[in-house]
Amino acid sequence: KKMKHTLSVLVENESGVLTRIAGLFARRGFNIESLSVAPTEKETLSRVTMVVPGDNRTIEQVTKQLYKLINVRKVQDVTTVPNVSRELMLLKVKTKYKTRTEILDIAKIFNAKVVDFSEE
């Protein structure tokens, strides 16, 4: 059964690692629906978190292929691990002063955070 899997990949914190991972996915015809990369508590390592659609066999293949990359240290399918996931979207909205309150009300409905107001 095809479903979305969340993979956590621990990699060496070096330039080009993300390019090699993306290239592997492109060559094999795998899709990445979501991707996030951040350094870990160890300066030499980063964590790549990605959402990949596929059945268990496909995810097993992806995992094996990732381990073949020299900079990959650990791959985990954390799909069944309890977690909190959030989406991030940055919008720039051009509005007139009269409708600014209405825009803020809409943002409030979705728990959005306004980061800046400006005249231009």
N, C-alpha and C positions, 0 to 999 in steps of 0.2 A: 504494500500500500504506500503510495506517494504522500509524504507529509513534509512539513518544514522541520529541519533539524538545526539546532544551534551548536556550532562547534567553537571550542575555545582552543586556540593554538598559541603555544608559548614559543617565541622565536628569539633569536639573537637580535639585539637592537643595533642593526647595521643598515646602511643605505642599500636599497635595491631588494630587500627581502620581500616587501609587499609587491613589487613588480614581478618577482619570480612566482609568488603565490597566484597573482592574477593571471599570469601567463600560463601556469599549469591548468587553471580552471578553463581558460579560453581554448587551449589546445585539446583538452579532453571533452569539451562541449558541456561542461558543468556551469550552472548559473549561480551567482551570488545575489541574493535578494537584499541583504543588509550587511554592512561592513563597518567595523569600528576598530581602531588601533590606538593603544595607549601604552606608555611605559609602565613597568611593574615597580615594586619596591626595590628590586635589584636594578641598578643602572644599566647592566649589560643585557637585560631581557625586556621584551615587549609582549603584550598579549593582543592577539588578533581574534576578535569575536565576530563570527559570521553566521548568517542564516542561509542555509542551503536547502533547496527542495530536493526530495528524492526518497526512494525506498531504502530499506536497511542495506541492501546489497550495494547500492550507489554510494551511500555514505561510507561504507566499508572501503570501497574503491578509492574514494576521495581521501580518506584517512591514510591508506597505504601510500598513495601518491604524495601526500604532504610529507610523510616521514622520509621520502626519498630526497627531499630538498635538504641541502646541507645545513641551513640555518634553523631548521625546525627542531625544537627540543621535545615538545610534548603536544599531543592532539587529544582532546577529550570531546565526546558528544555529551553535552550537558542539557540536552532537550528535556530529560525527565527530572532534572534537579530543580527544586523550587526556586523561583526567582521573581524579580520585579523587572519588567521591561518597560521602557518609555521610548517614545518617538520624539525627535527634535526637528523643528522646522523654524527657519528664520524668514520672516516676511517683511517687506518694506511696503507700507501702505501710504499712498498719497491721498490726502483728504483735506477738506475745507474745515476751518475752525468749527463751523456749525455742526458737522457730523462727527467730530472727534469723540464726543461722549458716547455716541451710538457704537462706534468702533470699539471703545473701551468696554462697553457693556457686553458686546459679542465676545471679546477676548476673555472677559471674566467667566463667561459661561463655560469656556473650554480650559479653564485654569491656566490661561496663557500669561506670560510675563512680558510686560512692555519694558524694553531696555533703553529706548531713547525717544524723545520728542524733539523735533526741530522745525524751524520755519521753512526750511527748504527740503 
